[in-house]
Amino acid sequence: MIPSWVWRIDSVPLRSPTALREGLHVLARGEHPDASVTNRVWTGARDELAREWRRTHGSMDLVRDQRWFDGVGPHGGRGLVQHLVHHVAPGAALELHGSFVGVRRSVRTGMEDPLALRWLTMLLPADLLVAATAASGGLEPAADAPEVASDPERATLAAGGLAETHLHAGSSMSFSWLWTSIAAGWGVADATEVMGARAAVPALEQPAGLYRGARTFCWIAAALTARQLLAEWLMGCVPWDAHWRTWSRDPLCGPLLEGFADGGGTRLDPLTAAAAWQDLRDRAVVGGRRPATLGELRDRDPLAQWFGLTGRALPETSFQARLLWRLLDVDTPGWRSVHRLACQYLRVRTLLYAHLIEDPGAPGLDRFTGIYARIGPWRGALDHLGGATSVLQAGALAAVVETRTSPDPDAGTLRDTVYALASAAADQRPDVRFAVILHFTKNVERSPDVPPPLAWYRANLPRALAWCRAMQCWPELLRILRGVDVASRELDTPLWAIAPLVRQVRRTSREAAGLLAGLRPLRGTWHAGEDFRTPLEGLRRVEELLSSGVVERGDRLGHGLVLGIDPSAWRDAYVVQPRSERLFDLSWALELAPELDLPSRCVEHVRRELRDLRRELGAVRPGLDWSEERLVDLRRDLLEGRWIHRHGMPGDPLPESPCAGELLDAWVSDHLLFQDLDQPRPTVLGEADVLWISALQEWVRHRAGALELTVEANPSSNLVIGDLGSLLAHPALALFPPPRAPRTTASLPVSVNTDNPLVTGSSLPDEFHWMFVALMAQGTSVDEAFHWLRQLADHGLRSVFADDTSVGELLEEDDCWPRSNR
């Protein structure tokens, strides 16, 4: 298979900040007039790629020549549109199936790289690739994203329906809809406030590449102005030169467009850009009222009067296809001028896409949470349509959709949020079963008085109490509000700080469910085993969920990668953990040693390291009891919440334990001890560690299976964030092995989900297809692969929390919502 960095080279002309600054629109070499611009763009990108992917400049140059200049003479050039239509899109194995764009059949027979499209749609917008493919045939696109799954795949999935159970509402929209919201005047937070003064406009971070020092808002406003200009040219009969002269004489648009076309971002004046933005809003916004549905938002796009009239593809996708098709003809009068402006428009749009989507070359949960946080200012009108985008991205095959959100700590806001999500979902698809899941978000909470875990508990206590008040006041919420989740950066907050709040929320839900007939208490799902410094740490954190009582039978685990990794891959790994984490890892392992079949040398290896670590801590805090027995008691007392009343927190009092003394108090509230425990401790994992990890992995999987837990797999998200390298390494293949695969450990039910469609550029049917690709690469037969996919789909359906009634019917019931909400 072609590695992902090759596709990065294909995307450089549209993703490079230098290309924006230089106004690159022709890829050229040798003595061609545009060769110097091409060389400057490539040199900057090559240096970054060579460092990131550990390749020599010479090898990168050869790949660039093959990808950019195949069929071009030594002193020739090719327009960027021609490159995109005739080389990049076909390289992604796309072809026209009627008016739909899909994957070439040769891919499905193994003749081409089946993951080409997966990598490329993490680098370029999917609707751009669809438009380029449609333009190659001179056709109007029928959809905004390619049909990845084959007809037999879709038939297999449609047979029993699908369930989307791991989806975050805040990133549930596609980039196509996000851009439509921006184009309709709703996508940039508080953008029009710059009308009154030269206020700083929210800027994209430098990695997005929208020109160092420039104000992002200026680029977006200029791009949308260029969009309007290009659309009017496409639909009119006026030659380009005359059309351009008319717009360039406009005192508002002229300077904005000229600075935009030639990359002179420093000349983009915020006041001019704001005035242009207001002009675009005046064209799109009806009475200043937010669009109530996705259909209304689509109709607000200024291009809706000309493009996308079929009602299938959005106006933007149809516009791009028509524009690219027109620019394939280099003899078009004024071609260089219009081509350069069009390339700048596509580039700004792509750079915003790069800002909001996970980069296949930059794994890690920390980076992902940073990307997720960027989405907020751009959602605009989509912020209150999360229910609609959730069911839209899940696709027509989804029978159940569950979406996650984290509302403000106010009971009334929670009620309104749940109702808004359900109403938007019902407007889009009233037949779907729909549920909302609330999540606590892990983060490092700073406080001058107490350590971060206790500070996190105090900061989130009002949120938990507000959720409890909402269920007590409006128990009918439990028809739609169906679960509680703990999400975000897994390593930031220990379970002992979270568990008391989750127990309180679930206990209140049981009480509220008893108030009205037909209600059920909240279920639980947990982001766990996705991020870990060592597999031992990840397994311990999953097991803490199981042994602490916060997980109940039939709950779900989000990601759970640590349960399916290959432990031998960690042999000789150099890892660094905080002392506290390593201390608990070793103590936990020794506690379970009697239940594991391990050689005595392995047990002694862990006991020796734990003894050394206890000795270190004893020297730092000699007044505390660091014995093995007390460490076991400490973990139990923390997880059971025996520390809460000792610190003035509400909750059910628990009896004292042998450990509930100095060590427990110091662990929870002593800032100085926390700093000592947070000191890094390096470890090189050896053969004994691998044996421990293997034994504990199987033990934890058996425990999870006994509780009938389903693991929520998110293939694209796991592939990139988990840095799996290939879908062949996806833990789902080990957790629930496909036919004829070896089953050496306990299997677990696995469901397939999207997680964050915007950030991963995917949809639910796509995610099933990527798993199908992995099976084909393993040599699984097509029939066996279809059977396995159907099993995963059934796991998802059996694990749902949603009410059995469709969301449309629920909202029609008189007793479902408070009258003030109708």
C-alpha positions in Angstrom: 0.0 0.0 0.0 1.1 3.6 -0.7 2.2 5.3 2.6 0.3 8.3 3.7 3.2 10.7 3.2 2.9 10.2 -0.6 -0.6 11.6 -0.4 0.7 14.5 1.6 2.9 15.4 -1.5 -0.2 15.3 -3.7 -1.9 17.8 -1.4 0.9 20.3 -1.0 -0.2 22.7 -3.7 -3.5 23.2 -1.9 -2.3 22.9 1.7 0.9 24.9 1.6 1.0 28.4 3.3 3.7 29.3 0.8 1.5 28.4 -2.1 -1.1 30.8 -0.7 1.4 33.6 -0.3 2.8 33.0 -3.8 -0.5 32.5 -5.5 0.6 29.2 -7.0 -1.7 28.0 -9.8 0.6 26.2 -12.2 2.9 23.3 -11.3 6.1 23.9 -13.5 9.7 23.0 -13.7 12.8 23.7 -15.7 12.7 27.0 -17.6 9.0 27.4 -17.4 7.9 30.9 -16.2 6.1 29.5 -13.2 8.9 27.1 -12.2 10.4 29.5 -9.6 7.1 29.7 -7.7 6.7 25.9 -7.8 10.2 25.5 -6.5 9.7 27.8 -3.5 6.5 26.1 -2.6 8.1 22.6 -2.8 11.2 23.5 -0.9 9.3 24.6 2.1 7.0 21.6 2.1 9.8 19.2 1.4 11.9 20.3 4.4 8.9 19.7 6.7 8.0 16.4 5.1 11.5 15.1 5.1 11.9 15.7 8.8 8.4 14.3 9.7 8.8 11.1 7.6 12.6 10.7 7.8 13.2 10.8 4.1 16.1 12.3 2.2 15.5 15.4 0.0 16.6 13.4 -3.0 14.0 10.7 -2.4 11.3 13.2 -1.8 12.2 15.1 -5.0 11.8 11.9 -7.0 8.4 11.2 -5.5 7.4 14.8 -6.2 8.4 14.5 -9.8 6.4 11.3 -10.3 3.3 12.8 -8.6 3.4 16.3 -10.0 5.0 16.0 -13.4 4.1 12.6 -14.9 3.6 13.3 -18.6 5.1 16.9 -18.3 8.2 17.8 -20.2 11.5 18.9 -18.5 10.5 22.6 -19.0 6.8 22.2 -19.0 3.9 23.0 -16.6 0.4 21.9 -15.7 -2.4 23.9 -14.3 -3.4 23.0 -10.7 -6.9 22.3 -11.8 -5.7 19.8 -14.4 -3.4 18.2 -11.8 -6.3 17.9 -9.4 -8.8 16.5 -11.9 -6.6 14.2 -14.0 -4.1 13.0 -11.4 -5.0 13.6 -7.7 -8.7 12.4 -7.9 -7.9 9.4 -10.0 -5.0 8.6 -7.7 -7.6 8.3 -4.9 -9.2 5.5 -7.0 -12.4 7.5 -7.7 -14.6 7.1 -10.8 -18.0 8.1 -11.9 -20.9 5.7 -11.3 -23.6 7.5 -13.2 -23.8 10.9 -11.5 -22.4 9.5 -8.3 -18.7 9.3 -7.5 -17.4 6.0 -6.0 -14.4 3.8 -5.6 -13.0 2.0 -8.7 -13.9 -1.6 -9.0 -10.2 -2.5 -9.5 -9.7 -1.4 -5.9 -12.1 -3.9 -4.7 -10.3 -6.7 -6.5 -7.0 -5.7 -4.9 -5.4 -4.2 -7.9 -5.0 -0.7 -6.3 -4.4 0.8 -2.9 -7.7 0.5 -1.0 -6.7 3.1 1.6 -5.7 5.8 -0.9 -9.0 7.5 -0.5 -8.9 7.2 3.3 -5.5 9.0 3.5 -6.4 11.6 0.9 -9.7 12.7 2.4 -7.8 13.5 5.6 -5.8 15.9 3.5 -8.2 17.4 1.0 -12.0 18.0 1.4 -14.0 15.0 0.1 -16.4 17.3 -1.8 -13.4 18.7 -3.7 -12.4 15.2 -4.8 -16.0 14.5 -5.8 -16.2 17.7 -7.8 -12.9 17.0 -9.5 -14.1 13.5 -10.5 -17.5 14.8 -11.7 -15.7 17.6 -13.7 -13.6 14.9 -15.5 -16.9 13.7 -17.0 -18.6 17.0 -17.3 -21.4 15.9 -14.9 -23.2 17.4 -12.0 -22.3 15.6 -8.8 -25.1 13.8 -7.0 -23.6 13.9 -3.5 -21.0 15.7 -1.5 -18.9 12.7 -0.6 -17.9 9.6 -2.6 -19.7 6.3 -2.2 -17.0 4.2 -0.6 -18.9 1.0 0.2 -19.9 -1.2 -2.7 -23.5 -2.2 -3.4 -23.0 -5.7 -1.8 -21.5 -4.0 1.3 -24.4 -1.6 1.6 -26.9 -4.5 1.1 -25.2 -6.4 4.0 -25.4 -3.4 6.3 -28.9 -2.5 5.3 -30.2 -6.0 6.1 -30.5 -5.3 9.7 -29.7 -1.6 9.9 -26.8 0.2 11.8 -26.4 1.9 15.1 -24.1 5.0 15.6 -23.3 4.8 19.3 -20.1 6.9 19.6 -20.6 10.3 18.0 -19.8 13.8 19.4 -22.5 16.3 18.4 -19.9 19.2 18.2 -18.1 17.5 15.3 -20.9 15.6 13.8 -21.2 17.8 10.7 -19.3 17.3 7.4 -16.9 20.0 6.2 -19.3 20.6 3.3 -22.0 21.6 5.8 -19.6 23.7 7.9 -18.5 25.6 4.8 -22.2 26.1 3.8 -22.8 27.6 7.2 -19.9 30.0 6.7 -21.0 30.9 3.2 -24.5 31.6 4.5 -23.0 34.1 6.9 -23.2 32.1 10.1 -19.9 30.4 10.4 -17.5 32.9 12.0 -18.2 33.8 15.6 -18.8 37.5 16.1 -17.3 38.3 12.7 -19.4 41.4 12.1 -18.1 43.1 15.3 -15.0 44.2 13.4 -17.3 46.7 11.5 -17.0 49.2 14.3 -13.2 49.1 15.0 -10.0 47.4 14.0 -10.6 44.7 16.5 -8.6 41.5 16.5 -10.4 38.8 14.6 -10.1 35.1 15.7 -7.2 33.7 13.8 -6.4 30.2 12.8 -3.2 28.9 14.3 -0.1 28.9 12.2 -0.2 25.1 11.4 -3.4 25.8 9.3 -1.2 28.0 7.1 -3.5 30.9 6.4 -0.4 33.2 6.1 1.7 34.1 9.1 0.5 37.3 10.7 -2.7 37.6 8.6 -6.1 37.8 10.1 -8.0 34.6 9.1 -11.3 36.5 8.9 -9.8 38.6 6.0 -8.9 35.5 4.1 -12.3 33.9 4.6 -14.2 37.1 3.6 -12.0 37.5 0.5 -12.4 33.9 -0.4 -16.2 34.1 -0.2 -16.2 37.3 -2.2 -14.1 35.5 -4.9 -16.6 32.7 -4.7 -19.5 35.0 -5.6 -17.5 36.6 -8.4 -16.6 33.2 -9.9 -20.2 31.9 -9.6 -21.6 34.9 -11.4 -19.0 34.5 -14.1 -20.0 30.8 -14.5 -23.6 31.6 -14.8 -23.3 34.7 -17.0 -22.4 35.4 -20.5 -19.8 38.1 -19.9 -16.2 37.4 -20.8 -13.9 37.0 -17.8 -11.8 40.1 -18.4 -14.9 42.4 -18.5 -16.4 40.7 -15.5 -13.1 41.1 -13.5 -12.8 44.8 -14.5 -16.3 45.4 -13.2 -15.6 43.8 -9.8 -12.1 45.3 -9.5 -13.4 48.8 -9.8 -15.7 48.3 -6.9 -14.1 50.3 -4.0 -15.1 47.5 -1.6 -14.3 44.3 -3.5 -11.5 45.5 -5.8 -8.7 45.9 -3.3 -9.9 42.8 -1.4 -9.8 40.6 -4.5 -6.5 41.9 -5.8 -4.8 41.2 -2.5 -6.4 37.8 -2.4 -5.5 36.7 -5.9 -1.8 37.5 -5.7 -1.3 36.3 -2.1 -0.8 39.8 -0.7 -2.4 38.9 2.6 -0.9 41.9 4.4 -3.0 44.2 2.2 -6.3 42.6 3.3 -7.8 45.3 5.4 -10.1 44.0 8.3 -12.6 46.8 7.8 -12.9 46.2 4.1 -13.2 42.4 4.7 -15.9 43.1 7.4 -17.9 45.2 5.0 -17.6 42.5 2.3 -18.7 39.9 4.9 -21.7 42.0 5.8 -22.6 42.3 2.1 -22.5 38.5 1.8 -24.6 38.1 4.9 -27.2 40.5 3.5 -27.5 38.3 0.4 -27.9 35.2 2.6 -29.6 36.0 5.9 -33.3 36.3 6.1 -34.3 38.8 8.8 -31.3 37.9 11.0 -33.0 34.6 12.1 -30.9 31.5 12.4 -31.8 28.7 10.0 -34.1 26.3 11.8 -33.2 23.2 9.7 -30.4 22.0 7.5 -32.6 22.5 4.5 -33.2 26.2 5.4 -29.4 26.6 5.9 -28.7 25.2 2.5 -31.2 27.6 0.9 -29.5 30.5 2.6 -26.3 29.9 0.7 -26.0 32.7 -1.9 -25.1 30.1 -4.5 -28.3 28.1 -3.9 -30.1 30.1 -6.6 -27.7 28.7 -9.3 -26.2 25.5 -8.1 -27.2 22.2 -6.4 -30.8 22.5 -7.6 -31.2 18.8 -7.7 -31.4 18.8 -4.0 -28.7 16.1 -3.6 -25.3 17.7 -3.6 -24.9 21.0 -1.8 -24.5 24.2 -3.9 -20.8 24.4 -3.0 -20.0 20.9 -4.5 -22.0 21.7 -7.7 -20.2 25.0 -8.0 -16.8 23.5 -7.6 -17.5 20.8 -10.2 -18.7 23.4 -12.7 -15.7 25.7 -12.0 -13.2 22.9 -12.4 -14.8 21.6 -15.6 -14.7 25.1 -17.1 -11.0 25.6 -16.1 -9.9 22.3 -17.7 -10.0 24.3 -21.0 -6.8 26.3 -20.9 -7.9 28.2 -24.0 -10.7 29.8 -22.0 -10.3 33.6 -22.4 -8.6 35.1 -19.3 -7.7 31.6 -18.2 -4.6 32.6 -16.1 -6.5 35.2 -14.2 -9.6 33.2 -13.4 -7.5 30.1 -12.8 -5.3 31.8 -10.2 -8.3 33.3 -8.4 -10.1 29.9 -8.4 -7.0 28.1 -7.0 -6.6 30.7 -4.2 -10.3 30.1 -3.3 -9.9 26.3 -3.2 -6.6 26.8 -1.2 -8.2 28.9 1.6 -11.0 26.4 1.9 -8.5 23.5 2.0 -6.4 25.3 4.6 -9.4 25.8 6.8 -10.1 22.1 6.3 -6.6 21.3 7.4 -7.1 23.4 10.5 -10.1 21.3 11.6 -9.2 17.8 10.6 -6.8 15.3 12.0 -3.5 15.1 10.2 -2.4 11.5 9.4 1.2 12.5 10.2 0.4 13.9 13.7 -1.1 11.3 16.0 -1.9 11.6 19.7 -4.9 12.5 21.8 -3.5 15.8 22.9 -3.3 17.1 19.4 -6.8 15.8 18.7 -8.3 17.6 21.6 -6.6 20.8 20.3 -8.2 20.3 16.9 -11.6 19.6 18.4 -11.4 22.8 20.3 -10.9 24.8 17.1 -14.3 23.8 15.7 -16.4 25.9 18.1 -15.9 29.3 16.5 -16.7 28.0 13.0 -19.9 26.0 13.7 -22.2 29.0 13.5 -25.7 28.0 12.6 -24.8 24.3 13.0 -24.3 24.8 16.7 -28.0 24.2 17.4 -28.4 21.6 14.6 -26.2 19.0 16.1 -29.0 16.5 16.2 -29.7 16.9 12.5 -26.0 16.6 11.5 -25.7 13.6 13.7 -28.4 11.6 11.9 -27.3 12.9 8.5 -23.7 11.8 9.0 -24.8 8.4 10.3 -26.5 7.8 7.0 -29.7 6.4 5.8 -28.8 2.9 6.9 -28.6 4.0 10.6 -31.6 2.9 12.6 -30.3 4.3 15.9 -28.1 7.4 16.5 -26.7 8.4 19.9 -24.9 11.7 20.1 -22.8 13.2 22.9 -22.6 16.7 24.3 -21.5 18.6 27.4 -24.0 21.4 28.2 -23.4 24.2 30.7 -23.9 23.4 34.4 -27.5 24.6 34.5 -30.5 22.4 34.7 -32.6 24.5 32.4 -29.8 24.7 29.8 -29.5 20.9 29.9 -33.2 20.4 29.3 -33.1 22.9 26.4 -30.0 21.3 24.9 -31.5 17.8 24.9 -34.8 19.1 23.4 -33.0 21.1 20.7 -30.8 18.1 19.7 -33.9 15.8 19.5 -36.0 18.3 17.6 -33.3 18.8 15.0 -32.9 15.1 14.6 -36.6 14.7 14.2 -36.7 17.4 11.5 -34.0 15.5 9.6 -35.2 11.9 10.2 -38.2 11.4 12.4 -38.1 7.6 11.9 -34.7 7.2 13.6 -34.3 6.1 17.3 -32.3 8.9 18.9 -30.5 9.5 22.2 -28.4 12.1 23.9 -25.5 11.2 26.1 -23.9 13.7 28.5 -20.2 13.6 29.1 -17.8 14.9 31.7 -14.7 16.2 30.1 -11.3 15.3 31.6 -8.7 18.1 31.8 -6.0 19.3 34.1 -7.8 21.7 36.5 -5.4 24.1 38.2 -5.9 25.4 41.7 -3.5 27.2 44.1 -4.9 25.2 47.1 -5.3 21.6 46.1 -3.9 19.1 43.5 -5.5 19.0 40.1 -7.7 15.8 40.6 -9.4 17.3 43.6 -9.7 20.7 41.8 -11.3 18.8 38.9 -13.9 17.2 41.2 -14.8 20.6 42.8 -15.1 22.3 39.4 -17.4 19.6 38.0 -19.5 19.0 41.0 -21.9 21.9 40.0 -22.3 20.3 36.6 -23.2 16.9 38.1 -25.7 18.5 40.5 -27.3 20.4 37.7 -27.8 17.2 35.7 -29.4 15.7 38.8 -31.7 18.6 39.2 -32.8 18.4 35.6 -33.7 14.7 35.9 -35.6 15.4 39.2 -37.5 18.3 37.7 -38.2 16.8 34.3 -37.9 13.0 34.6 -39.4 12.7 31.1 -35.9 13.8 29.8 -34.9 10.2 30.3 -36.8 9.3 27.1 -34.1 11.1 25.1 -31.3 11.6 27.7 -30.0 8.0 27.9 -26.4 7.9 29.0 -23.4 9.5 30.8 -19.9 9.5 29.4 -16.4 10.5 30.5 -14.4 11.9 27.6 -11.4 13.9 26.4 -7.8 13.5 27.5 -7.8 10.2 29.3 -4.6 10.6 31.3 -5.5 14.1 32.7 -7.9 13.0 35.5 -7.8 9.8 37.6 -11.0 7.8 38.0 -11.2 8.3 41.7 -12.0 12.0 41.1 -14.7 11.2 38.6 -16.4 8.1 40.0 -18.4 9.9 42.8 -20.0 12.3 40.4 -20.9 9.5 37.9 -22.4 7.4 40.8 -24.5 10.4 41.9 -25.8 11.1 38.4 -26.7 7.4 37.8 -28.3 7.1 41.3 -30.5 10.2 40.6 -31.5 8.8 37.2 -32.7 5.6 38.9 -34.8 7.7 41.3 -36.2 9.8 38.4 -36.9 6.8 36.3 -39.2 5.5 39.1 -41.4 8.6 38.9 -43.0 7.8 35.5 -43.9 4.6 33.9 -41.8 3.4 31.0 -38.6 5.3 32.0 -35.2 3.7 32.3 -32.2 5.0 34.2 -29.0 6.3 32.5 -26.5 3.9 31.1 -22.8 4.4 31.0 -20.0 4.6 28.4 -16.4 5.4 29.1 -13.5 6.6 27.0 -10.9 4.2 28.2 -7.9 2.3 27.0 -7.3 4.8 24.1 -4.4 6.8 25.5 -1.8 5.2 27.8 1.9 5.6 28.4 2.3 1.8 28.9 -0.2 -1.0 28.2 0.0 -1.8 31.9 -1.3 1.6 32.8 -4.0 1.4 30.2 -5.2 -2.0 31.4 -5.2 -0.8 35.0 -7.4 2.1 34.1 -9.9 -0.1 32.3 -9.9 -2.6 35.3 -10.5 0.3 37.7 -13.7 1.0 35.9 -14.8 -2.6 36.3 -13.8 -3.1 39.9 -15.0 0.3 41.2 -18.6 -0.3 40.5 -19.1 2.7 38.2 -19.5 0.3 35.2 -22.7 -1.7 35.2 -23.7 -4.7 33.1 -24.4 -3.8 29.5 -22.4 -0.5 29.6 -19.9 0.3 26.8 -16.2 1.1 26.5 -15.1 3.8 24.1 -12.1 2.8 21.9 -10.5 0.2 24.4 -7.4 0.0 22.2 -5.3 -1.4 25.0 -7.5 -4.5 25.1 -6.5 -5.5 21.6 -2.9 -4.4 21.0 0.0 -6.8 20.6 1.9 -6.7 23.8 5.1 -8.0 22.1 5.3 -4.7 20.2 6.2 -3.0 23.5 9.3 -5.1 24.2 12.3 -2.8 24.7 10.1 0.3 24.7 11.4 3.3 26.7 8.5 4.9 28.6 8.2 7.6 31.2 5.4 7.8 33.7 4.6 9.9 36.7 5.7 8.1 39.9 2.1 7.9 41.1 1.0 6.0 37.9 3.9 3.6 38.0 3.3 3.0 41.7 -0.3 2.1 41.1 0.6 -0.1 38.1 3.0 -2.2 40.0 0.8 -2.4 43.1 -2.2 -3.5 41.0 -0.2 -6.1 39.1 1.1 -7.7 42.4 -2.5 -7.6 43.8 -3.6 -9.7 40.9 -0.6 -12.0 40.7 -2.3 -14.9 42.5 -4.9 -15.0 39.8 -2.4 -15.1 36.9 -0.3 -17.9 35.7 3.1 -16.2 35.6 6.6 -17.4 36.3 8.0 -16.5 39.7 10.7 -14.4 38.1 8.1 -12.1 36.6 6.5 -11.6 40.0 9.8 -10.9 41.6 10.7 -8.4 38.8 7.6 -6.3 39.6 8.0 -6.7 43.4 11.6 -5.5 43.2 10.7 -2.4 41.2 7.9 -1.6 43.5 10.2 -2.0 46.5 12.6 0.5 44.9 9.9 3.0 44.2 8.4 2.7 47.7 11.9 3.3 49.1 12.2 6.5 47.0 8.8 7.8 48.2 9.7 6.8 51.8 12.7 9.0 51.6 10.6 11.9 50.3 7.8 11.5 52.8 9.0 9.3 55.6 6.0 9.9 57.8 3.6 8.0 55.5 3.0 4.3 55.3 4.2 3.1 51.8 3.8 -0.7 52.4 2.3 -2.9 49.7 -0.8 -3.6 51.8 -1.5 0.1 52.4 -1.1 0.9 48.6 -3.8 -1.7 47.9 -6.0 -0.1 50.5 -5.3 3.3 49.1 -6.4 2.4 45.6 -9.6 0.9 46.9 -10.4 3.8 49.2 -9.8 6.3 46.5 -12.0 4.5 44.0 -14.8 3.9 46.5 -14.9 7.6 47.4 -14.0 7.3 51.0 -12.1 10.6 50.8 -15.2 12.8 49.9 -16.6 13.5 53.4 -13.1 14.1 54.8 -13.0 17.1 52.4 -16.4 18.6 53.0 -18.0 17.2 49.9 -21.6 16.0 49.6 -22.3 12.2 49.1 -23.2 9.1 51.0 -20.9 8.6 54.0 -18.7 5.5 54.0 -17.2 3.7 57.0 -13.6 4.3 57.8 -11.0 1.9 56.5 -7.5 0.9 57.7 -6.0 3.3 55.1 -8.4 6.2 55.7 -5.8 8.3 57.4 -2.7 10.3 56.6 -1.9 8.6 53.3 -5.4 9.0 51.9 -5.7 12.6 53.0 -2.2 13.5 51.7 -2.8 11.8 48.3 -6.0 13.7 47.8 -5.2 17.2 49.1 -1.4 17.6 49.6 0.0 19.8 46.9 3.6 19.1 47.8 3.0 15.3 47.8 1.3 15.6 44.4 4.4 17.3 43.0 6.6 14.6 44.3 4.3 11.9 42.9 4.2 13.7 39.6 7.9 13.4 39.0 8.9 11.4 35.9 10.0 7.8 36.3 11.6 6.2 33.2 11.3 2.5 32.5 12.5 0.2 29.8 10.0 -2.6 29.2 11.6 -6.1 29.1 10.4 -9.6 28.5 8.9 -9.9 32.0 6.8 -6.8 31.4 5.5 -8.2 28.1 4.4 -11.4 29.9 2.7 -9.3 32.6 0.9 -7.3 29.9 -0.3 -10.4 28.0 -1.6 -12.0 31.2 -3.4 -8.9 32.5 -4.8 -8.1 29.0 -6.5 -11.5 28.9 -7.7 -11.2 32.5 -9.2 -7.8 32.0 -10.9 -8.9 28.8 -12.5 -11.8 30.6 -13.8 -9.3 33.3 -15.2 -7.0 30.6 -16.8 -9.9 28.8 -18.5 -11.1 32.1 -20.1 -7.6 32.3 -21.3 -7.9 28.7 -19.5 -4.7 27.8 -19.3 -3.6 24.1 -16.2 -1.9 22.8 -17.0 1.1 20.6 -14.4 1.0 17.8 -13.8 4.1 15.7 -11.6 2.9 12.8 -10.5 6.2 11.3 -10.1 8.0 14.6 -8.2 5.1 16.0 -6.0 4.8 12.9 -4.8 8.3 13.2 -5.0 9.3 16.9 -3.8 5.9 18.0 -1.0 5.9 15.4 -1.8 2.4 14.3 -0.1 2.8 10.9 -2.5 0.4 9.2 -6.0 -0.8 9.7 -4.5 -4.3 9.8 -3.3 -3.4 13.3 -6.7 -2.3 14.5 -7.4 -3.9 17.9 -11.0 -4.7 16.8 -9.5 -7.5 14.8 -8.1 -9.0 18.0 -11.1 -8.2 20.3 -13.6 -9.9 18.0 -11.5 -11.9 15.5 -12.9 -12.4 12.0 -13.6 -15.9 10.7 -10.7 -18.3 10.7 -8.5 -15.9 12.7 -6.9 -17.4 15.8 -8.8 -16.9 19.0 -6.2 -17.0 21.8 -8.0 -14.8 24.3 -11.5 -13.9 25.3 -13.4 -12.1 22.5 -15.6 -9.0 23.2 -18.5 -7.5 21.2 -17.3 -4.6 19.0 -19.4 -1.9 17.4 -18.3 0.4 14.6 -18.7 4.2 14.9 -17.4 7.5 13.5 -16.5 9.4 16.7 -15.9 12.8 15.1 -17.0 12.9 11.4 -15.6 16.4 10.8 -12.2 15.7 12.3 -11.8 12.4 10.5 -13.6 13.2 7.3 -15.8 10.1 7.5 -19.3 8.6 7.8 -20.7 5.5 9.4 -20.9 3.4 6.2 -17.3 4.5 5.4 -16.1 3.2 8.7 -17.5 -0.2 8.0 -15.9 -0.2 4.6 -12.4 0.5 6.1 -12.8 -2.6 8.3 -13.9 -4.5 5.2 -10.6 -3.3 3.5 -8.6 -4.6 6.5 -10.3 -8.1 6.2 -9.6 -8.2 2.4 -5.9 -7.4 3.1 -5.8 -10.4 5.5 -7.1 -12.7 2.9 -10.6 -13.2 4.3 -13.2 -14.2 1.7 -15.8 -11.7 0.7 -18.7 -13.8 2.2 -16.8 -14.2 5.5 -16.0 -10.5 5.6 -19.7 -9.6 5.0 -20.8 -12.0 7.8 -18.2 -10.4 10.2 -19.4 -6.8 9.3 -23.0 -7.8 9.9 -22.0 -9.2 13.3 -20.3 -5.9 14.2 -23.4 -4.0 13.1 -25.6 -6.3 15.3 -23.2 -5.7 18.3 -23.9 -2.0 17.9 -27.7 -2.5 17.7 -27.7 -4.7 20.8 -25.6 -2.2 22.8 -27.8 0.9 22.2 -29.1 3.0 25.1 -31.8 4.7 23.0 -35.5 4.4 23.6 -37.3 1.8 21.4 -39.6 4.6 20.0 -38.5 6.8 17.1 -37.6 10.4 17.9 -40.5 11.7 15.8 -43.0 9.7 17.8 -41.4 10.6 21.1 -41.7 14.3 20.4 -45.4 13.9 19.5 -46.2 12.3 22.9 -47.9 14.8 25.2 -46.0 13.7 28.3 -42.5 13.6 26.7 -41.6 17.3 27.2 -42.6 20.1 29.6 -45.2 22.4 28.0 -42.8 25.3 28.2 -40.7 23.6 25.6 -43.4 23.0 23.0 
